[in-house]
Amino acid sequence: MDIVQFPINTLNYFYEISGVEVGQHFYWQIGGFQVHAQVLITSWIVIAVLLGSATLAVRDPQIIPTGAQNFVEYVLEFVQDLAKTQIGEEEYGPWVPFIGTMFLFIFVSNWTGALFPWGIIQLPHGELAAPTNDINTTVALALLTSVAYFYAGLTKKGLGYFGKYIQPTPILLPINILEDFTKPLSLSFRLFGNILADELVVAVLVSLVPLVVPIPVMFLGLFTSGIQALIFATLAAAYIGESMEGHH
């Protein structure tokens, strides 16, 4: 009886840990589920910014691009080069929309968190912040990446994809399985930790020295925010390429 009770108590312990929160949150009830309204609001704002910018930039496309269209095409070429480098010249095409969406969503989310004064918008509880400042968002993005590279591997190799788990020797089976759990963990916690730490540092400096010192730190935060978006997109593309190639 005690042996059976031990795993149950362990599961209850981890369930209680999952309920730990930092700060106050504004919740919505949707279909019997309790969701963080701040994350949904800021995520919808980021999506609206991306869709609006893309629509305005290409509403009247020119053969020789200028202005906003030129910038959008530059971003597209950048994402294509990134996907081509990590996935391969023959396979990268279908994955450009996925990699580009990941990169742009994270990039714009990070920059809105650093530049937009979310504090001016009052909520009943909590306050608005960058979507990537919430662990739920980064975990969701990491899980989407995991689904993507499993889909890529199964589409390319079929059930033979699972043969990678016993290569180069079946002894490494547990380690190879564990690797698929550590990938989304590292993706989500790296992005969440860096963005949260940056916002906390800026908030502390603003409260202590509100005039001059926080400005360079905020510019550094913009730089690191862009780097984090690039790292996430690069790793996502690398994982997809690895699942299709079988070696990297």
ZIBEL-V802937 format. One line per field, one symbol per residue. ss: DSSP state (@ for helix, = for strand, . for the rest). psi: psi as a letter, one per 40 degrees, with the letter a starting at -180 (. if undefined). burial: b if it has 16 or more other ideal C-beta (glycine too) atoms within 10 Angstrom, else e. Layout:
ss = ???
psi = ???
burial = ???
This chain:
ss = .@@@@@@@@@@@@@@@@@........====..====@@@@@@@@@@@@@@@@@@@@@@........@@@@@@@@@@@@@@@@@@@@@.....@@@@@@@@@@@@@@@@@@@@@@@..@@@..........@@@.@@@@@@@@@@@@@@@@@@@@@@@@@@@@@@@@...@@@@@@@@@@@@@@@@@@@@@@@@@@@@@@@@@@@@@@@....@@@@@@@@@@@@@@@@@@@@@@@@@@@@@@@@@...
psi = dddddddddddddddddeehihaiihiihhfeihihdddddddddddddddddddddedgiidhiibddddddddddddddddddddiddeddeeddddddddddddddddddddhgdeehhidiaiiiideehddddddddddddddddddddddeaeedeedefieiededddddddeddddddddddddddddddddddddddddgecddddddddddddddddddddddddddddddddddei.
burial = eeeeeeeeeeeeeeeeeeeeeeeebbeeeeeeeeebbbbebbbebbeebbeeeeeebeeeeeeeeeeebeebeeeeeebeebbbebbeeebbeebbebbbbbbbbbbbbbbbbbebebeeeeeeeeebbbbbbbbebbbbbbeebbebbeebbeeebeeebeebeeeeeeeeeeeeeeeeeebbeebbebbbebbbebbeebeebeeeeeeeebeeeeeebeebbbebbebbbbbbbbbbbbbbeeee
